């Protein structure tokens, strides 16, 4: 078992095309030899966003702090602290921080993936 503080993980800019004012920490991933899921902590500054993208796997997100707009093909929906977001495989999505405070998210993706972007 491994227990670590979120802040003890290195934070880096989210480098996918279209991401702005966003940073990421890999909390559980290849370094832990996690066989099924990777866990990431994402921070998005006010006015920032994750990339507008899709992938072939599902994506689970919990909003720790802040809020904004979740963009999807069928509609844009607001999200806030405490919300849980499920993105099915293949669905185009983007999270935009429309608030005046930083937004913090935990997201899970299946392993093995490039989890640092």
PLY file of the C-alpha trace (Angstrom):
ply
format ascii 1.0
element vertex 117
property float x
property float y
property float z
element edge 116
property int vertex1
property int vertex2
end_header
0.00 0.00 0.00
1.17 3.51 -0.80
-0.19 6.69 0.80
0.97 10.10 -0.38
-0.25 13.68 -0.28
-1.49 15.10 -3.60
1.04 17.93 -3.31
3.95 15.46 -3.13
3.43 14.56 -6.81
5.13 16.63 -9.48
2.80 18.98 -11.30
3.31 19.79 -14.99
1.44 21.76 -17.64
-1.28 19.84 -19.46
0.32 19.71 -22.92
-2.46 18.39 -25.16
-3.37 20.74 -28.01
-6.15 23.09 -26.95
-5.48 22.94 -23.20
-4.95 26.35 -21.59
-4.11 27.33 -18.02
-4.27 23.67 -16.95
-1.82 21.53 -14.97
-1.72 17.82 -14.17
-0.30 15.47 -11.57
-0.18 11.70 -12.06
-1.22 10.37 -8.65
-1.35 6.66 -9.49
0.08 5.35 -12.73
3.05 3.58 -14.27
5.31 4.28 -11.26
2.96 2.20 -9.10
2.57 -0.48 -11.78
-1.18 0.08 -11.57
-2.66 -2.61 -13.84
-6.21 -1.29 -14.37
-6.61 2.45 -13.75
-4.52 5.61 -13.59
-5.55 8.50 -11.37
-4.73 12.10 -12.21
-5.23 15.44 -10.45
-5.98 18.31 -12.82
-6.08 22.00 -11.95
-7.64 24.51 -14.33
-7.22 28.23 -13.68
-10.08 30.68 -14.27
-10.58 31.10 -18.01
-8.64 27.88 -18.70
-9.77 24.59 -20.18
-8.88 21.01 -20.88
-8.50 20.09 -24.56
-11.57 19.54 -26.74
-11.00 15.87 -27.57
-12.28 12.30 -27.64
-10.68 8.93 -26.95
-11.59 5.26 -27.23
-12.00 4.74 -23.47
-14.35 5.92 -20.76
-13.35 8.72 -18.44
-14.49 9.30 -14.84
-14.09 12.67 -13.11
-14.91 14.05 -9.67
-14.85 17.81 -9.09
-12.96 18.62 -5.87
-13.14 22.42 -6.09
-14.58 25.06 -8.37
-16.83 24.72 -11.34
-17.39 25.50 -14.95
-18.94 24.15 -18.11
-18.66 20.61 -19.46
-18.89 20.72 -23.24
-20.30 17.68 -25.05
-21.83 17.13 -28.50
-25.41 17.10 -27.23
-25.19 20.12 -24.89
-23.05 22.22 -22.60
-23.76 21.64 -18.92
-22.58 23.38 -15.75
-20.57 21.46 -13.15
-19.60 22.33 -9.56
-17.74 21.08 -6.50
-18.89 17.58 -5.60
-20.19 16.68 -9.06
-19.21 13.41 -10.73
-18.81 13.36 -14.53
-18.85 10.27 -16.73
-17.63 10.56 -20.33
-18.37 7.49 -22.47
-15.82 6.16 -24.96
-15.67 8.17 -28.18
-17.57 11.22 -26.87
-15.96 14.58 -27.61
-15.63 16.56 -24.38
-13.97 19.58 -22.78
-14.05 21.13 -19.30
-13.93 24.92 -19.15
-13.39 26.85 -15.93
-15.92 29.68 -16.17
-15.56 30.64 -12.51
-13.25 33.13 -10.81
-11.46 30.46 -8.74
-9.25 27.52 -9.70
-11.01 24.25 -10.50
-9.57 20.95 -9.22
-10.53 17.56 -10.59
-9.59 13.94 -10.08
-9.89 11.87 -13.24
-9.50 8.16 -13.86
-8.46 6.56 -17.12
-7.76 2.92 -17.95
-4.17 1.70 -17.86
-1.92 1.61 -19.76
-2.22 5.05 -21.34
-0.08 8.15 -21.66
-1.37 9.63 -18.43
0.82 12.74 -18.18
-0.80 14.83 -20.89
0 1
1 2
2 3
3 4
4 5
5 6
6 7
7 8
8 9
9 10
10 11
11 12
12 13
13 14
14 15
15 16
16 17
17 18
18 19
19 20
20 21
21 22
22 23
23 24
24 25
25 26
26 27
27 28
28 29
29 30
30 31
31 32
32 33
33 34
34 35
35 36
36 37
37 38
38 39
39 40
40 41
41 42
42 43
43 44
44 45
45 46
46 47
47 48
48 49
49 50
50 51
51 52
52 53
53 54
54 55
55 56
56 57
57 58
58 59
59 60
60 61
61 62
62 63
63 64
64 65
65 66
66 67
67 68
68 69
69 70
70 71
71 72
72 73
73 74
74 75
75 76
76 77
77 78
78 79
79 80
80 81
81 82
82 83
83 84
84 85
85 86
86 87
87 88
88 89
89 90
90 91
91 92
92 93
93 94
94 95
95 96
96 97
97 98
98 99
99 100
100 101
101 102
102 103
103 104
104 105
105 106
106 107
107 108
108 109
109 110
110 111
111 112
112 113
113 114
114 115
115 116
